Amino acid sequence: MKKLRPGILVVFTVLLVSFMSLSAWGCTDIVVGKKASADGSVITSHTADGAFYDARVRTIPGKTFPAGSKADVFWNIGMDEDSEPVKIGEIPQVEKTYTYFHVGYPFMNEHGVAIGETTIGQKEELKTFRPDARAILTIEQLEILALQRAKTAREAIKVIGELAEKYGFLPSCGTEGECLTITDSEEAWIFEIRSAGFMWTPDSGKPGAVWAAQRVPDDCVVVVPNMSRIREININDKDNFMAAKNYKQLAIDNGWYDPNGDKPFIWQEAYSPLTGNEDWSLSSMWIRNRLYTLYSQLDPTREWDPYAETMSYPFAIKPQKKLSVQDVMTMLRSHMEETPFDMEAEKAWYVREGDKMVKSPLATPFVTKDMRNLLKIPYSRPISKWDCAYSFVSQARSGYPAPVRTVLWFGYDNPHTTCYVPIYSGVLETRQSWRTFDRNSFNLSSAQWGFILADDLVNHRYQEAMEDLKAVRNPLEQNFAKQVLEVDKKALELAKKDSSKAQEYVTKFTNECMEKTEKAWWQLNWDLITKYNNNRKK
């Protein structure tokens, strides 16, 4: 390993941290236990915000391998850097891998295990980065390995934890830690991981990562808006906690926790920056506003302080009403309506019309930086982001055979303007146009470009055009929800006789939904251009 002098190391770290402070990365996950959901599903979700993450939905078939085979390890799997993934190492391969669904953050496998992702802050001393870091496993790579090797959420956690300890966790979203929201049809887990610092090497004899996981109570919901949520860990409670053997040791070694003191070990506080490091600290406002908005929706009977410290929010909350998949979609689509953080409610949008002040048809909750500067609108990060690459809400159903077990509702671009399409865990292949995208070349053969264009067109005249979009989207999504109930019945019958027939059936259904949505979205684009061009709207 080429070692850097301490002074150079500090400079590099500062530069990287400064770079991160300018970034708009960050995702929101909402996780629902099976007794907190309306239909008994275990739900997780994810918004891949702030970059051109790879959103091509592809199935990667499972394979068998001869003994001694190696699995390649890559950098830039998410493709947020405008280049192809680069091989940076290899680890021993398993005898058999499972089929999984590949996107920037790979999200589901053939057994219905689903994984959401959200970056969380970590203290400076834990950070490491390429090219000199000896750790090689990014969170995206760990998701792939877990989905290829695990049938349950617990198995996925074990795979990720053990591999990260052995080969080192390498941050890929700047230099920060990561959280995964991992579900199967019975359980939901919050998994958090941090790297072991720049000087870690595989032959050091020390683990290359520190991690912990806490089960989401079945009757509760956990929200993870780019912050650590796990606090006290009861490692003897095997039903609800899993952790690395060294989960306290790094904090002890760095003087962040005194094992002989009178204070309990708090995971969240031990490894997260409390202040400073503005984008990723526990005090950051872009985290507080999402916690406030979502907890207020989950339990509107309680009085929540919009500016409360993030650490004052409970790990999990029992919602006032059980949540459907559609409820979670609505939460991901939120621009913080009826809160102090809604940019659409700013006074700058009101113009005089006669003796009244009326809201401009240009008023939008998705205010770009240039518009904010022009109108002097303060920025508040909404839950739904206009630069989101994709989002999903997955529902894993107990008692269902593998091909039908999990339905993952997938949407391109801004969750607020997207249309969620059902993808069954047994799908063999997705539609070609949903596997096609080049960020540098607009393409009518790419479904993703259809959604990017619609989101942009709507935002130019949001007050009117959003209603046009809803008129197209709402019937589609409502129809898909009804169809899924019927498809479930037939697929279950097929699965009893021949699992492969059930897979063919759900593959056909998912591809038909993709085709309907894609056609509707391109027609929506043409209608919006026709209706709101500047020859009509002067």
TIGULUM-384367 format. One record per residue (C-alpha): x, y, z. Coordinates in steps of 0.25 Angstrom, whole numbers, plus 2048, in hexadecimal, padded with zeros to 3 digits. Example, Ala and Ser with C-alpha at 12.3 -4.5 7.8 and 13.67 -1.06 7.14 Angstrom:
+-----+-----+-----+
!  px !  py !  pz !
+-----+-----+-----+
! 831 ! 7EE ! 81F !
! 837 ! 7FC ! 81D !
+-----+-----+-----+
This chain:
+-----+-----+-----+
!  px !  py !  pz !
+-----+-----+-----+
! 800 ! 800 ! 800 !
! 805 ! 80E ! 7FD !
! 804 ! 816 ! 80A !
! 801 ! 824 ! 80A !
! 808 ! 82E ! 813 !
! 7FF ! 832 ! 81F !
! 7FE ! 841 ! 819 !
! 7FA ! 83C ! 80B !
! 7F0 ! 833 ! 811 !
! 7EA ! 83E ! 819 !
! 7E9 ! 847 ! 80D !
! 7E3 ! 83C ! 804 !
! 7D9 ! 839 ! 80F !
! 7D5 ! 848 ! 810 !
! 7D4 ! 849 ! 801 !
! 7CB ! 83D ! 801 !
! 7C2 ! 842 ! 80C !
! 7C1 ! 84F ! 806 !
! 7BD ! 849 ! 7F9 !
! 7B2 ! 841 ! 800 !
! 7AD ! 84E ! 807 !
! 7A9 ! 853 ! 7F9 !
! 7A2 ! 846 ! 7F5 !
! 794 ! 844 ! 7F5 !
! 794 ! 835 ! 7F7 !
! 78B ! 82E ! 801 !
! 780 ! 825 ! 801 !
! 773 ! 822 ! 809 !
! 76F ! 814 ! 80E !
! 762 ! 811 ! 815 !
! 760 ! 803 ! 81B !
! 753 ! 7FD ! 820 !
! 752 ! 7F0 ! 829 !
! 748 ! 7E6 ! 825 !
! 73E ! 7E9 ! 830 !
! 73F ! 7F8 ! 82C !
! 73B ! 7F6 ! 81D !
! 72D ! 7F5 ! 819 !
! 72E ! 7E8 ! 812 !
! 739 ! 7E1 ! 81B !
! 744 ! 7E4 ! 811 !
! 752 ! 7E7 ! 816 !
! 755 ! 7F4 ! 80E !
! 762 ! 7FB ! 80B !
! 765 ! 807 ! 802 !
! 770 ! 80F ! 7FC !
! 772 ! 81C ! 7F4 !
! 77F ! 81D ! 7EC !
! 781 ! 82C ! 7ED !
! 78B ! 836 ! 7E8 !
! 792 ! 82F ! 7DC !
! 791 ! 827 ! 7CF !
! 791 ! 81A ! 7D7 !
! 790 ! 80E ! 7CE !
! 780 ! 80C ! 7CD !
! 780 ! 801 ! 7C2 !
! 778 ! 7F6 ! 7C8 !
! 77F ! 7E9 ! 7C4 !
! 77E ! 7DB ! 7C9 !
! 78B ! 7D4 ! 7CC !
! 789 ! 7C5 ! 7CB !
! 78E ! 7BC ! 7D6 !
! 79A ! 7B3 ! 7D2 !
! 7A2 ! 7A7 ! 7D8 !
! 7B1 ! 7A8 ! 7D9 !
! 7BC ! 79D ! 7DA !
! 7C4 ! 79D ! 7E7 !
! 7CF ! 7A7 ! 7E8 !
! 7C7 ! 7B1 ! 7DF !
! 7C9 ! 7C0 ! 7E2 !
! 7BE ! 7CB ! 7E2 !
! 7C3 ! 7D8 ! 7DC !
! 7C1 ! 7E5 ! 7E5 !
! 7BE ! 7F2 ! 7DE !
! 7BF ! 801 ! 7E1 !
! 7B4 ! 80B ! 7DB !
! 7A9 ! 800 ! 7DB !
! 79F ! 80B ! 7DD !
! 7A5 ! 813 ! 7D1 !
! 7A3 ! 820 ! 7D7 !
! 7B1 ! 823 ! 7D1 !
! 7AF ! 824 ! 7C2 !
! 7B6 ! 817 ! 7BE !
! 7B5 ! 808 ! 7BF !
! 7B8 ! 800 ! 7CC !
! 7C7 ! 7FD ! 7CE !
! 7CC ! 7F0 ! 7D4 !
! 7D4 ! 7F3 ! 7E1 !
! 7D5 ! 7E5 ! 7E7 !
! 7CF ! 7D7 ! 7E8 !
! 7CB ! 7CE ! 7F3 !
! 7C7 ! 7BF ! 7F4 !
! 7BA ! 7BB ! 7ED !
! 7AF ! 7B3 ! 7F2 !
! 7AB ! 7A6 ! 7EC !
! 79D ! 7AB ! 7E8 !
! 798 ! 7BA ! 7E6 !
! 78A ! 7BE ! 7E6 !
! 783 ! 7C7 ! 7DB !
! 782 ! 7D5 ! 7DF !
! 77D ! 7E3 ! 7DA !
! 789 ! 7EC ! 7D6 !
! 788 ! 7FC ! 7D7 !
! 791 ! 806 ! 7DD !
! 78E ! 800 ! 7EB !
! 78A ! 7F2 ! 7E7 !
! 77C ! 7F0 ! 7EE !
! 776 ! 7E2 ! 7EE !
! 778 ! 7D3 ! 7EB !
! 771 ! 7C7 ! 7E7 !
! 76D ! 7C3 ! 7F5 !
! 767 ! 7D1 ! 7F8 !
! 771 ! 7D7 ! 800 !
! 771 ! 7E6 ! 7FE !
! 77B ! 7F1 ! 802 !
! 77A ! 800 ! 803 !
! 786 ! 809 ! 805 !
! 789 ! 816 ! 80B !
! 797 ! 81C ! 80E !
! 79A ! 821 ! 81C !
! 7A5 ! 829 ! 822 !
! 7B1 ! 823 ! 829 !
! 7BC ! 82A ! 831 !
! 7C9 ! 82F ! 82A !
! 7D2 ! 824 ! 830 !
! 7CA ! 819 ! 82A !
! 7CA ! 81E ! 81C !
! 7D2 ! 818 ! 810 !
! 7D2 ! 81A ! 801 !
! 7D8 ! 815 ! 7F4 !
! 7E2 ! 813 ! 7EE !
! 7EB ! 811 ! 7FA !
! 7E0 ! 80A ! 803 !
! 7E2 ! 7FB ! 805 !
! 7D3 ! 7F9 ! 808 !
! 7CD ! 7F4 ! 7FB !
! 7BE ! 7F1 ! 7FE !
! 7B4 ! 7FD ! 7FB !
! 7A6 ! 7FD ! 800 !
! 7A1 ! 7FA ! 7F2 !
! 7AB ! 7EE ! 7F1 !
! 7A6 ! 7E9 ! 7FE !
! 798 ! 7EA ! 7FA !
! 79B ! 7E1 ! 7EE !
! 7A2 ! 7D7 ! 7F6 !
! 797 ! 7D6 ! 800 !
! 78C ! 7D5 ! 7F6 !
! 794 ! 7CA ! 7EE !
! 796 ! 7C2 ! 7FB !
! 78B ! 7C5 ! 805 !
! 77C ! 7BF ! 806 !
! 778 ! 7C8 ! 812 !
! 77B ! 7D5 ! 818 !
! 783 ! 7CF ! 823 !
! 78C ! 7C7 ! 819 !
! 78E ! 7D4 ! 811 !
! 793 ! 7DC ! 81E !
! 79C ! 7D0 ! 821 !
! 7A2 ! 7D0 ! 813 !
! 7A4 ! 7DF ! 813 !
! 7AA ! 7E0 ! 821 !
! 7B4 ! 7D4 ! 81F !
! 7B9 ! 7D8 ! 811 !
! 7BA ! 7E7 ! 815 !
! 7C2 ! 7E3 ! 822 !
! 7CC ! 7DA ! 819 !
! 7CE ! 7E3 ! 80D !
! 7CB ! 7F1 ! 812 !
! 7BF ! 7FA ! 810 !
! 7C2 ! 805 ! 806 !
! 7B9 ! 811 ! 806 !
! 7B4 ! 814 ! 7F8 !
! 7AB ! 820 ! 7FB !
! 7B6 ! 82A ! 7FF !
! 7BD ! 824 ! 80B !
! 7B1 ! 822 ! 813 !
! 7AA ! 816 ! 81A !
! 79E ! 80E ! 815 !
! 791 ! 809 ! 819 !
! 789 ! 7FE ! 813 !
! 77A ! 7FB ! 815 !
! 779 ! 7EC ! 813 !
! 76C ! 7E4 ! 813 !
! 767 ! 7D6 ! 810 !
! 759 ! 7D2 ! 811 !
! 75A ! 7D0 ! 821 !
! 763 ! 7DB ! 826 !
! 769 ! 7E9 ! 823 !
! 777 ! 7ED ! 828 !
! 77F ! 7FA ! 828 !
! 78D ! 7F7 ! 825 !
! 798 ! 801 ! 827 !
! 7A7 ! 801 ! 824 !
! 7B3 ! 809 ! 825 !
! 7C1 ! 808 ! 81F !
! 7CD ! 805 ! 828 !
! 7D6 ! 811 ! 824 !
! 7E0 ! 814 ! 819 !
! 7EB ! 80C ! 820 !
! 7E4 ! 7FF ! 820 !
! 7EA ! 7F3 ! 819 !
! 7E5 ! 7E5 ! 817 !
! 7F1 ! 7DF ! 81E !
! 7F0 ! 7E8 ! 82A !
! 7E8 ! 7DD ! 832 !
! 7DD ! 7E7 ! 834 !
! 7CF ! 7E8 ! 82E !
! 7CE ! 7F1 ! 821 !
! 7C0 ! 7F6 ! 825 !
! 7B7 ! 7F8 ! 832 !
! 7A8 ! 7F5 ! 830 !
! 79C ! 7F3 ! 838 !
! 78D ! 7F0 ! 834 !
! 780 ! 7F1 ! 83C !
! 773 ! 7EB ! 838 !
! 767 ! 7F4 ! 835 !
! 75C ! 7F0 ! 83F !
! 751 ! 7E9 ! 837 !
! 746 ! 7F4 ! 83B !
! 74F ! 800 ! 838 !
! 755 ! 808 ! 82D !
! 764 ! 80D ! 82D !
! 768 ! 819 ! 824 !
! 776 ! 81B ! 820 !
! 779 ! 828 ! 81A !
! 789 ! 828 ! 819 !
! 78B ! 826 ! 827 !
! 78F ! 81B ! 831 !
! 782 ! 816 ! 838 !
! 788 ! 80B ! 841 !
! 78B ! 80F ! 84F !
! 78D ! 805 ! 85B !
! 790 ! 7F7 ! 856 !
! 78C ! 7EB ! 85F !
! 795 ! 7E0 ! 858 !
! 78F ! 7D5 ! 861 !
! 782 ! 7D8 ! 85B !
! 784 ! 7CF ! 84E !
! 776 ! 7D2 ! 849 !
! 778 ! 7E0 ! 848 !
! 787 ! 7E3 ! 846 !
! 793 ! 7DF ! 83E !
! 7A0 ! 7E5 ! 83F !
! 7AF ! 7E4 ! 83C !
! 7B7 ! 7DF ! 847 !
! 7BF ! 7EC ! 847 !
! 7B3 ! 7F5 ! 847 !
! 7B8 ! 7FC ! 853 !
! 7C7 ! 7FB ! 851 !
! 7C9 ! 805 ! 847 !
! 7C2 ! 80F ! 850 !
! 7CA ! 80B ! 85C !
! 7D7 ! 80C ! 854 !
! 7D4 ! 81A ! 84F !
! 7CF ! 81F ! 85D !
! 7C1 ! 821 ! 859 !
! 7BC ! 817 ! 863 !
! 7C1 ! 814 ! 871 !
! 7BD ! 805 ! 875 !
! 7C1 ! 808 ! 883 !
! 7B8 ! 815 ! 883 !
! 7A9 ! 816 ! 888 !
! 7A3 ! 819 ! 87B !
! 79D ! 80E ! 871 !
! 7A3 ! 80C ! 864 !
! 79B ! 813 ! 859 !
! 79E ! 80E ! 84C !
! 798 ! 81A ! 844 !
! 7A0 ! 824 ! 84C !
! 7AD ! 81C ! 84D !
! 7AF ! 81C ! 83E !
! 7A7 ! 827 ! 838 !
! 7AC ! 836 ! 838 !
! 7A3 ! 83D ! 841 !
! 7A6 ! 84B ! 83C !
! 7AE ! 851 ! 830 !
! 7B0 ! 849 ! 824 !
! 7A3 ! 850 ! 821 !
! 79D ! 847 ! 816 !
! 79E ! 83A ! 81E !
! 79E ! 83E ! 82D !
! 793 ! 83A ! 836 !
! 790 ! 849 ! 838 !
! 78E ! 84B ! 829 !
! 781 ! 852 ! 825 !
! 77F ! 84A ! 818 !
! 77D ! 83E ! 821 !
! 774 ! 845 ! 82C !
! 76A ! 84A ! 822 !
! 768 ! 83C ! 81C !
! 767 ! 835 ! 82A !
! 75D ! 840 ! 82E !
! 754 ! 83F ! 821 !
! 753 ! 830 ! 822 !
! 752 ! 82E ! 831 !
! 747 ! 838 ! 830 !
! 740 ! 830 ! 826 !
! 742 ! 823 ! 82D !
! 73C ! 828 ! 83A !
! 734 ! 835 ! 838 !
! 72E ! 834 ! 846 !
! 73C ! 838 ! 84C !
! 742 ! 846 ! 84C !
! 74F ! 846 ! 845 !
! 75A ! 851 ! 845 !
! 75E ! 854 ! 836 !
! 76C ! 858 ! 83C !
! 76E ! 84D ! 846 !
! 77B ! 846 ! 847 !
! 77B ! 83A ! 83F !
! 780 ! 831 ! 84A !
! 773 ! 834 ! 852 !
! 76B ! 82C ! 847 !
! 768 ! 81D ! 84C !
! 76F ! 812 ! 843 !
! 761 ! 80D ! 83F !
! 753 ! 813 ! 840 !
! 745 ! 80C ! 840 !
! 73D ! 812 ! 835 !
! 72F ! 817 ! 838 !
! 72A ! 80F ! 82D !
! 730 ! 803 ! 826 !
! 737 ! 807 ! 819 !
! 734 ! 802 ! 80B !
! 73F ! 802 ! 800 !
! 737 ! 80E ! 7FA !
! 739 ! 815 ! 807 !
! 748 ! 813 ! 807 !
! 748 ! 818 ! 7F8 !
! 741 ! 825 ! 7FD !
! 74B ! 827 ! 808 !
! 757 ! 826 ! 7FE !
! 750 ! 830 ! 7F5 !
! 74F ! 83A ! 800 !
! 754 ! 848 ! 7FE !
! 751 ! 84B ! 80D !
! 743 ! 851 ! 80A !
! 73D ! 858 ! 816 !
! 74B ! 859 ! 81D !
! 754 ! 865 ! 81F !
! 75D ! 85E ! 814 !
! 754 ! 85E ! 808 !
! 75B ! 867 ! 7FD !
! 74E ! 868 ! 7F5 !
! 748 ! 870 ! 800 !
! 752 ! 87B ! 800 !
! 74D ! 889 ! 7FF !
! 755 ! 88B ! 7F2 !
! 74C ! 883 ! 7EA !
! 740 ! 88D ! 7EC !
! 73D ! 898 ! 7E2 !
! 733 ! 8A3 ! 7E2 !
! 726 ! 8A0 ! 7D9 !
! 71D ! 8AC ! 7DB !
! 71B ! 8AF ! 7E9 !
! 71F ! 8A1 ! 7ED !
! 72C ! 899 ! 7EF !
! 72C ! 88C ! 7E8 !
! 735 ! 880 ! 7E7 !
! 73D ! 880 ! 7D9 !
! 73B ! 874 ! 7D0 !
! 74A ! 873 ! 7D0 !
! 74A ! 870 ! 7DF !
! 751 ! 863 ! 7E2 !
! 756 ! 85B ! 7EE !
! 762 ! 857 ! 7E5 !
! 76A ! 864 ! 7E5 !
! 777 ! 863 ! 7DE !
! 783 ! 86A ! 7E3 !
! 782 ! 875 ! 7D8 !
! 773 ! 878 ! 7DB !
! 776 ! 878 ! 7EA !
! 781 ! 883 ! 7E8 !
! 778 ! 88B ! 7DF !
! 76C ! 88A ! 7E8 !
! 774 ! 88A ! 7F5 !
! 76D ! 87D ! 7FA !
! 775 ! 876 ! 805 !
! 778 ! 868 ! 802 !
! 772 ! 85D ! 809 !
! 774 ! 84F ! 805 !
! 767 ! 848 ! 802 !
! 765 ! 839 ! 803 !
! 762 ! 838 ! 7F4 !
! 76E ! 83D ! 7EC !
! 76E ! 841 ! 7DE !
! 77B ! 83B ! 7DC !
! 777 ! 82E ! 7E1 !
! 77C ! 823 ! 7D7 !
! 771 ! 819 ! 7DC !
! 769 ! 814 ! 7E8 !
! 762 ! 808 ! 7EC !
! 758 ! 802 ! 7F7 !
! 759 ! 7F3 ! 7F9 !
! 74F ! 7EA ! 800 !
! 753 ! 7DC ! 804 !
! 748 ! 7D3 ! 807 !
! 748 ! 7C8 ! 811 !
! 743 ! 7BA ! 80C !
! 745 ! 7BD ! 7FD !
! 74F ! 7B5 ! 7F4 !
! 75C ! 7BB ! 7F0 !
! 757 ! 7C0 ! 7E2 !
! 74C ! 7C8 ! 7E8 !
! 751 ! 7CB ! 7F6 !
! 755 ! 7D9 ! 7F4 !
! 750 ! 7E4 ! 7EB !
! 759 ! 7F0 ! 7E9 !
! 752 ! 7FC ! 7E4 !
! 75D ! 803 ! 7DC !
! 75C ! 812 ! 7D7 !
! 766 ! 81A ! 7CF !
! 76B ! 828 ! 7D2 !
! 764 ! 831 ! 7DC !
! 75A ! 829 ! 7E5 !
! 750 ! 834 ! 7E5 !
! 74E ! 833 ! 7D6 !
! 751 ! 825 ! 7D3 !
! 748 ! 819 ! 7D1 !
! 74B ! 80D ! 7D9 !
! 74B ! 7FF ! 7D2 !
! 74A ! 7F2 ! 7D8 !
! 756 ! 7E8 ! 7D7 !
! 755 ! 7DA ! 7DC !
! 760 ! 7D3 ! 7E3 !
! 75F ! 7C8 ! 7D9 !
! 760 ! 7D1 ! 7CC !
! 76A ! 7CB ! 7C3 !
! 76D ! 7D7 ! 7BA !
! 768 ! 7E5 ! 7B9 !
! 764 ! 7ED ! 7AD !
! 770 ! 7F2 ! 7A4 !
! 76C ! 800 ! 7A5 !
! 76D ! 800 ! 7B4 !
! 77B ! 7FA ! 7B3 !
! 780 ! 805 ! 7A9 !
! 786 ! 813 ! 7AD !
! 791 ! 81C ! 7AA !
! 791 ! 829 ! 7B2 !
! 799 ! 830 ! 7A7 !
! 78F ! 82D ! 79C !
! 780 ! 82F ! 79C !
! 779 ! 823 ! 797 !
! 76B ! 820 ! 793 !
! 76E ! 811 ! 795 !
! 771 ! 813 ! 7A4 !
! 765 ! 813 ! 7AE !
! 76E ! 81B ! 7B8 !
! 76F ! 826 ! 7AE !
! 760 ! 827 ! 7AD !
! 75F ! 829 ! 7BC !
! 76A ! 833 ! 7BD !
! 764 ! 83B ! 7B2 !
! 756 ! 83B ! 7B9 !
! 75B ! 83F ! 7C6 !
! 762 ! 84B ! 7BF !
! 756 ! 84F ! 7B7 !
! 74D ! 84F ! 7C3 !
! 757 ! 857 ! 7CB !
! 756 ! 862 ! 7C1 !
! 747 ! 865 ! 7C4 !
! 745 ! 85C ! 7D0 !
! 738 ! 861 ! 7D5 !
! 731 ! 85D ! 7C9 !
! 739 ! 852 ! 7C3 !
! 73A ! 84A ! 7D0 !
! 72B ! 848 ! 7CE !
! 72D ! 843 ! 7C0 !
! 737 ! 839 ! 7C5 !
! 72E ! 834 ! 7D0 !
! 723 ! 832 ! 7C6 !
! 72C ! 828 ! 7BF !
! 733 ! 822 ! 7CB !
! 728 ! 820 ! 7D5 !
! 71F ! 816 ! 7CC !
! 72C ! 80F ! 7C8 !
! 731 ! 80C ! 7D6 !
! 723 ! 809 ! 7DB !
! 721 ! 7FF ! 7D0 !
! 72E ! 7F9 ! 7D3 !
! 72A ! 7F7 ! 7E2 !
! 71E ! 7F0 ! 7DE !
! 725 ! 7E7 ! 7D3 !
! 72F ! 7E3 ! 7DD !
! 724 ! 7DC ! 7E6 !
! 71F ! 7D4 ! 7DA !
! 72D ! 7D1 ! 7D5 !
! 731 ! 7CC ! 7E3 !
! 725 ! 7C2 ! 7E2 !
! 729 ! 7BC ! 7D5 !
! 738 ! 7BC ! 7D8 !
! 736 ! 7B5 ! 7E5 !
! 72E ! 7AA ! 7DD !
! 739 ! 7A9 ! 7D3 !
! 744 ! 7A8 ! 7DE !
! 73D ! 79C ! 7E4 !
! 73F ! 794 ! 7D7 !
! 74B ! 79A ! 7D1 !
! 753 ! 7A6 ! 7D7 !
! 759 ! 7A9 ! 7C9 !
! 74B ! 7AB ! 7C3 !
! 748 ! 7B5 ! 7CF !
! 755 ! 7BD ! 7CB !
! 751 ! 7BD ! 7BC !
! 744 ! 7C3 ! 7C0 !
! 749 ! 7CE ! 7CA !
! 754 ! 7D1 ! 7C0 !
! 749 ! 7D4 ! 7B5 !
! 741 ! 7DC ! 7BF !
! 74C ! 7E5 ! 7C3 !
! 751 ! 7E7 ! 7B5 !
! 742 ! 7EB ! 7B1 !
! 742 ! 7F5 ! 7BC !
! 74F ! 7FB ! 7B8 !
! 74A ! 7FC ! 7AA !
! 73D ! 803 ! 7AE !
! 744 ! 80D ! 7B7 !
! 74E ! 810 ! 7AD !
! 744 ! 813 ! 7A2 !
! 73C ! 81B ! 7AB !
! 748 ! 823 ! 7AF !
! 74C ! 827 ! 7A1 !
! 73E ! 82B ! 79E !
! 73E ! 833 ! 7AA !
! 74B ! 83A ! 7A5 !
! 745 ! 83D ! 798 !
! 738 ! 843 ! 79E !
! 740 ! 84B ! 7A8 !
! 749 ! 851 ! 79D !
! 73C ! 854 ! 794 !
! 735 ! 85A ! 7A0 !
! 73F ! 863 ! 7A7 !
! 749 ! 868 ! 79C !
! 74B ! 876 ! 79C !
! 743 ! 879 ! 790 !
! 737 ! 875 ! 798 !
! 73B ! 87A ! 7A6 !
! 741 ! 888 ! 7A3 !
+-----+-----+-----+
